[in-house]
């Protein structure tokens, strides 16, 4: 503290760095809500807190698993599992993504862990794109509200989008792109720090002090990183749900032809549509004139690239990877809408 007081430049730099953190932005957003709409402040905070608590179990599991793999040295085995098997992993990732019950924010901890462990971005992208779109409960809810053709169409679109994204990224990687996809999500250790990892993992890592220390460092570093960005993501989601009604947004995408499908994807891109709430809402809008293709496009784009998801993704990967993720998500939504409308 004395050093900060004696060095104004250091102090101002520390304050500036603090202001730039997601925590400061969260506080500023909630303060504005408290000032401008005090009656809704509790609802916004409660919504964000419940959503974060729900995702917290996924964060905890992912961070514990990543820390364990790092402490034992088992990331070597994970990396080897992807060597020479990229095509198979893309297919498996796209298919598994359709079974995993993750929304676009809940999948971030697992994506971060896979990338940090050296998994190829192509397979990770396949899982990344397909996972938020469909899972068994969502499939049944979609079928009950919109019919089995729509539900099956969405499931096919999820897997197809995952496969297309995975192979597209694979092609770009062979051209030299995405050599370092991560932005700042790094292992807590550094070169020369922590235990020396070899080809043989030490599963009982707690028997070695250096490995225990690495486990703690990885857990705190990765846990805090994911917590702060997902907290911001869910505060943004709470604002969207509270002040931008999804039905109001969706009403602008009525009409026939390709243009409403494109508009639906662009409007759905920043919007938030919960996978369990979206089907009944879109069913009502389709009764009022919204085409099936526009509904499909809106649902896919909203699931993959909502503002909360984009905030979390932006914090995780470099701008080029972010732009690719966004382009694949929105482009895939448009194609899915056009194909579904045609069929």
C-alpha positions, 0 to 999 in steps of 0.5 A: 500500500505504501508503494502505491501511495509513493508512486502515483503512476503505479497507483493510477495504473492499478486503478485503471486496470481495475476499471477495465475488469469485468467486475467493474463493468458488472458493478457499473451496470447494476448501479445504473439499473439501481438508479434508472429502474430501482424496482427491477434491480432485484429481478435483474440481480436474481436472474443473473445470480440464478443463471450463474449458480446453475452454470457454476456446477459446470464451471466447478466440474470443468475447472476441477478436471482441468486442474487435475489433468494439469497437476497429474500431467495427463494433458499429454494423454489428452493431446495424444488422443487428438493426434492423427484422429482429427477427422474422427474427433470432428464427427464425435464432437459434433454428435456429442454436442447434440447430446450435451445439455449446455447452452452457449454460455455453459459450454464455455468452461469446457471449451476453455479447458479443451483449448488449454489442453491443446485440443485442435480448434477444429474439433472444439469448434464442432462441439462449440457450435452444435452443443447450444442448439439441441439436447434431449430435453430441448428436442422433446420440448421443441417437438411438443411445441413446433412438431417433430419435423421442426425438432428433427430439423433443428437436431440435424442443423445442429450436427450439420453446423458442427461438422461444417464449422469443424471442417472449415476451421480444419481447412483454415488451420492447414493454411496457417490460421489459428496457430494460437487461438486462446487470448489470455486463458493460460495455465497458471504455471509458466515455463520453468514453473511447477513440476516437470511433466513427462510421458507418465502421468502421476495420478496421485498428484497430492503426494508431491508438493509441487503438483499440489501447488500447481493444482491450487494455482490452476484451480484459482486462475482458471476458476476466477477467469471463467467466473468473472466473464460468465458473471458479466455474460449473465448480467447482460442476459438479465438486461436482455430478458428484462428490457428487450422482449424476445417476442417484440424482436421476433415480430420484425421477421415476418414475411416470405422469401429469403430476406426474412430468414436473413433478417431473422438470423441478424435479429436473433444473433444478439437476442437471447432465447432460452432453449426451453422458452423459445419453442412455445414463443416461436409457435405463437409467432408462426401462427401469426405469420412467421415462416418456419424458415425464419423461425429456424434461422432465428432460433439457431442464431439466438442459441449460438451467438447471443450477446451473453455467449459472445461476451464469454467467447470474446474473453476467451479467444483471439479476435480472428477465432471470435469472428470465425465463430460468429460467422459460422453461427450466423451463416449456419443459421441462415443456411438452416433456415433456407434449407428448412423452408425449402423442404 
